[in-house]
Structure formats: structure tokens, C-alpha cells
């Protein structure tokens, strides 16, 4: 209520010329406190109970308040509380009206509420359904300036914190609000000046107030800047520097979170909080038991503003959060104001201090269990399968649990938008000075799959990883998964040098050769977890995709190529027709040519779709090579048919396309060759010497320190080679 148009406003009794504005210059901006009439002419008795309590904490009494704010020179009711020409807010704590009559009908109360909204928009909640409150004022009233209510109870036990709504006849008061005959303020007592009438607390710098007084300042709606800016020169205020222990308003968002966490320490007992802080936390859903067990209430997973789903904070919850010092940015864990990996590293550091049975609070353990963690998996450091699920695809209880633990959408999904250099430094810091024995079992196993060992780690830590000499694409899919689990991606694995190896014949470069009207074989690499389709490749129904992924792929690609949909157009809800079906401008052409798209296999390694585009049967049909190039072009833009397809857009937007030479081998021959290639890919310059091993005698002709045992692999390699050799010879003979 103290803010309007982005300008901080606060109490400012009128000066001689009626103007009341003072500027406070800080390092970030000039803060202005303007006369807004909130307290001017407002009698003490018309303050709410909470307002009287707060101002009393700062030293005001009824006598000095009414003199300082010229309340006796105003109307008998609060200026600004008379509205609609016939309604006024009565004295707080009474169940009767000193002026006019109590509004006793629901219809009149509804009219009063509507008139108030017109006079003071967004100041109070409008009237809702009638209530029966045995502790509230009967009839129409305002509950502690929270909002209007109509109480059907006629006899109540207490009226404290409630102000009656009164209706008067404007003709009795000259057609306006009722007023007293007093027109001038009473003189100050002899020897008393304005300077010594204002309580000391009101002219005390924020950092010098007691903790309870600071609570009172915030309850009244002041920020630190506004509190200092609204001390009028006539009061002879001190010069107030910015509090040393509070971050400046323009400080990094994470600094403000650190401040709030240090101010309200969950490690300290509930009883250490001030009474007003306890009330605010209770409004957010806390209790002493929750606090002592670090059991965050569900309100902490709600958006700061009310956009469903789920609904945002209520007005009461948001006011409580603001009183405690939260802003929209800090409430949302600084997701929009800080680097994702910086937040993720802080979360990892916090979780590293928790031992399942000893140091982990029960509230934290409850949320971890909701995500699938057990004592064993926590000890081993093996994340549950749900961690492979995208944020938007989590079930609501899972998303709530993740949010209460400290995750944000981007952190949950691995901070994929972070720059390579930032991620590289994150990984370096994550394993810096970490001993092999200090890592979780899952981490040690991941490093060993990347040909690391305790001996190598002791010699040089993470940088002694043998496979760092390999490009990312030379790692097996399993090794890439483990590297990702450890924090790497393709960029960090290659030292943020994505051009490394670009001068060789990479599989990412399409080899276009042969006749233009040939059948084209291609591989689409989709950078999404294989688990999204792993139970549903060929049609097994799962909850996340109720149809075959192969069928979705074939018809979506066919729509992109044969439906004649707009080349570059964004659709709010995807490309759909009037009936909500996938858009297809030329359905006859689609049905005629859709079978030219055929999936050969779907493999893991993100998601690798091996498919063919069958050659054209007539000169009037587009060639397979033309269609391949068209599809590759569409994948480069989010406004193309494949990227706007309602079934396939989430896959298309993270996909790349590669043409591969089309072999005339049979499926059996291709499978044998793949076995051989996978076997061959397990050897590098570091372990190729093991191929000289004599498995029968156990003789090894090269050092194997730190390398995993592979004494059986040469024999298997020979067997695989012999199995493939006949097919190679037959193919050569052709």
C-alpha cells in the first residue's frame, strides 16, 4: 500500500507549505518519499490493531500521533476512509458506528465493497461469501484492513482487529463526508516542539533499531531506503549510511538469498524468531515442528505471483514473504538473475553435508523419498530414474518435492544453457582437491568406466582421465552417459574446443555421393534422454508417450516433407488444423508418399534414429537427396514444419541430421559389422598393446597399471572378426 508507480512512499506529515518530499541518494538510485496521505489526518483510533502495535513499538502514542498528524483537524473518521459518498470505515475494535448506522445487509455490504474498490483500487480484498465468525464484528466489516467480509454472527466474543462499515445520510453533512467543527490543530504543549514530539525510534537509522523495531518498520511497508528517505528535515534526522550487513538493492541476487538464510537460520530453534517473524512464517505454512525438521511447506513451491498451475501465493502469503524480505527474484531462487551452474553447485554443496540417518533433517528426507531416493542409493550417489525426466513431465508431487529441495527448472535439467567455459570451471571446482575415497560409489564407477583409477586420481586428479585424449564422439554411448553424470558435456570434454578433429572425416559431415535419385540413408541424433522413449520404441504403451516412437517419427517426418505446410511460421500451440489435428495442407500427397520414410533402428546415444528415404518412383516426385537436404534445413530453424509439428517438435528442436553411406548388406551382415565396430572402439593408443596378450599363458606385453582387466577381449575380438569375415568376402565378391 506504500508503493505507487514504482516510487517508494511513506509517512510524511505536512510541512508548512503542504509539500513533503525528501530524497535519499544511494549508490544505485535516488529514492523519493512523497506525501501520499496515508497517515496524514488519520486518527490513532482508526489505525488497524497491527498498525497501532507497530507504531507503538517505534514510540508513538495516541496523544502525540494525533497532534503530529493533525488528526483533530480532520474529519471524525479517517480521511480517505470515507468513500462512495455514503460509506465510511468505523473505529477499529467496535461493533457499532459512531457516525451513521452499521451496514447489516449483504447487498449493502457488497455495494460498499464495490465503492471502496473504485476509490482505492487494490487496497483491500473485495467482499466474498458471507461467513459466521464468532470472534469478529457482526455485519459488514473490514478484517484488519485485509479485506471486506460480511459476518452473519450477531453475537461475538471479540472485535479486536475488525472495523465496522458504516452507512450515513450525506444530506445531513452537506452532501459529503461527516466532519467535526474543529478546523485547526490544537497547539503543542508549552515547551514542546515538533522535533522532540517525534519519537526517537522514528528518527533512528534502520540498522540501529532493535530487531522488533525493524520488524515493525517492515510490517508498516517500508524498505530500508524508504525508511531513511521518509525522515523529514524538520525532524532533524541523522545521516543514515547503508546497513553493513544487508546487501545493497543492486547486489547479486544470490547475496540476498545468503542474507535471508543467515537471518532466518533453520539450524536455530523456532523460539529464536521474533513474534512477528513467527506470524509471517506461520502464514506461509510453517510451524515449530516443521521448522525444527526443515520441512518446507508447499507454499515455497508456488510462483510468487498467481499464475496457474499451480496457483501462486495468496495475498496473505505474499505479504508474509515480502515482510520477511523476499522479492519475486529471491522467492524463485534467483533462477532469472544468476548463473544456473552457480546455483547448482550451491545445492550440491548443501546436499553433500547430509548423511541419511544422522545429519539429514526429516523434512529433507521426506522430499528425497518422494523423488525415489533410498538410504542405499543416497549412500552410493546413484540418482533415481526420475532425474532423467524433464521438469515439465514430472508429476506434480515430484515437481513440488524437487522445488522444496532447492531445484529450479534449469538446474533440474542439467543447466544445458550454461556456456562451455562456465561449465568447464564448474567441473574443475567440483573435483578440485577431492580424494578418490571421498567420492560417492557411483562417481568412482563412472570415472573407472572412463579408464580412471585411484592410482591415476592420486597422481593428478580428474585431469589424469585417460579418455580425455579422445573426442566426445569417440566415446561409447555408455561412456558419454557417465561423463554427463559427472558434470561434463561435449564442450567441456574437449576443453571447449568444438572444432577439435574437424579436419578429419567426421560422421557429422554428410557424404553426398552416387546418383541423385538414389535411396538416402540417414541418422537423426536427438539430444534428449533415451529413457523418454526406451519403453516405447516399437509400440509398447507408456504414460509419457502412448504410441510407438517409430510411428511418430515416420509420420512426423513425412508431414514435414509431403504436407506442403508453411516453410517458416510460428504457431502458438503447434501446427494444427481447425479440428486440432496435426496440420497437413496436402493430405493426398502425404498419404501417397508417407511410406518413403522408413525407420531401420532406434539406438541409444541420446536417441539415434537410423532411417531411409526411399528413392522417388517418378520424375514428378522429389528425389530422396532433395528431401534429405530439405529436412536438414528444417532442423536448423524453430519455425519450420518439423519443428512446429505437435508430435515431434520437442525432438526436432534438439536434433541434427547426418547422411551415411547406404550399404547393400543384409540386416544380419550389418549387425555383425556393428558388433565388430563396437569391439574395435574399445581400444585406443593407450591400451592397444593388450591385443598382444596371450590369453592361454596370461602373458601381457605392455603395462596395465590403472586399466581395467581385458584379458578376455582379444579372444572375443578375434571371434567377432572371424564371424564378420565371410560376409565381408561375399560382399567384396559382389
QUIMO-V824633 format. One line per field, one symbol per residue. phi: phi as a letter, one per 40 degrees, with the letter a starting at -180 (. if undefined). psi: psi as a letter, one per 30 degrees, with the letter a starting at -180 (. if undefined). burial: + if it has 24 or more other ideal C-beta (glycine too) atoms within 12 Angstrom, else -. A space follows every 10 residues. Layout:
phi = ???
psi = ???
burial = ???
This chain:
phi = .cbaggbcba cadccdcgca abbbcbcbac cbbbcbgcbd gccdccccdc cccccccchc bdcccccccf cccbccbcdg ccaggabacc ccgbbabcbg bccbbccccc cccccccccb dgcbcccbcd bbbcbbccgc abcffcicab ccccbbcabc gbbccbbbcc ccbggbccac ccbbccccdd gbbdccccdd ccbbddcccc ccccdcdccc gccccccccc ccdccfcccb ccdccbccdc cddccccdcc cccbcccccd ccccdccccc cccchcaccc ccbfbcccdc ccccbcbccc ccccdccccc ccdchcbdcc ccggdcbacd cccccccccc ccccbdcbcc cccccccccc chcbcccccc gbcccccccc dccccdcccc ccccchcbdc cccgfccccd cccccccdcc bcgccdcccc dccccccccc gbacccccca gdcccccccc cdccccdccc ccccdchcbd cccbggbccd gccbcccccc cbagccbccb babbbbcbdc ccbccacbhc cbccacaccc cccccccccc cbcgcdcbac bdbgcbcccg cdcacbcccc ccbdcccbcc abbcigbbbc abbcdccbcc cccccccccc ccccccbcbb dccbcccbdc cccbbbbbcb dcccccdccc ccccdccccc ccbaccbccc cccbcccgcb cacbdgcccb cccdcccccc ccccddcccc cccc
psi = ffkkggkkla kikkaegfkj kkkjkafelk kkjlkggefk gjlefgllee eeeeeeeffk leefeeeegh efgalflkkf fklgfgllka kkflglkfka kkjfkeeeee eeeeeeeeei kgelklkall ljjfglklbk lkjhgelklj jfkfklfkgk gkklkkkljf ffhggakkll fkflkklklk gkleegekle ffhkkeffll eeeeeeeeef gkleeeeefg jkeffhllkj lkkfgkkleg lkefeeeeee efeijfflle fflleeeeee eeffglleee efghiklfff fllelijlll kakleeeeee eeefgkleee egggefglke feeeeeeeee fffkkefdfk keeeeeeeef ggkleeeeef gjklfffgkl effkleeeee eeeffgklee eegghffkle eeeeeeeeee gkgkleffll eeeeeeeefg hlleeeefeg befgkegffk lefflleeee eeeeefflae eeeghgiffk gfflilffkk jjlakfglkk klkkjjilkf ffffggegfk klefjglkee eeeeeeeeee fffglkejkk kehljlafgg lkkjeieeee eeffgfjkke ljlkibjjjj lljklkflff kkleeeeeee eeeeffkfgl eeffkfffef eefhllkkkl kjlglleeee eeeeeeeeee ffkaffgfff fgkjfefgkk glkgkfkkkh ffeeeeeeee eeefeeeeee eee.
burial = ++-----+++ ++++-----+ ++-+-+---- ++++++++++ ++++++++++ ++++++++-+ ---+++++++ ++++++++++ ++++-+++++ +++++-++++ -+++---+++ +++-++---+ --++-++--- +-+--+++++ ++++++++++ +----+--+- ++++++++-- ------+++- ---------- ---+--+++- ++++++--+- --++++++++ ++++++++++ ++--+-+--+ -++--++-+- --++-++-++ --++-+---+ --++-+++-+ ++++++---+ +--+++++++ ++++------ --+-+-++++ ++++++++++ +++++-++++ ++++++++-- +--+-----+ +-+++-++-+ +++----+-- +-++-+++++ +--+---+++ ++++++++++ ++++++-+-+ -+++-+++-+ +----+--++ -+++-+++++ +++--++--- ++-+++++-+ +++++++-++ ++++++++++ ++++------ ---------- -------+++ ++++++++++ +++--++--- ---++---++ ++++++++++ +++-+----- ---++----- -+++-----+ --++-+++++ +++-++++++ ++++++---- -++++-++-+ ++-++---++ ++++++++++ ++--++++++ -+-------+ -+++-+--+- ++++-++--+ +-+------- -----+++-+ --++--+--+ ---+--+--- ----
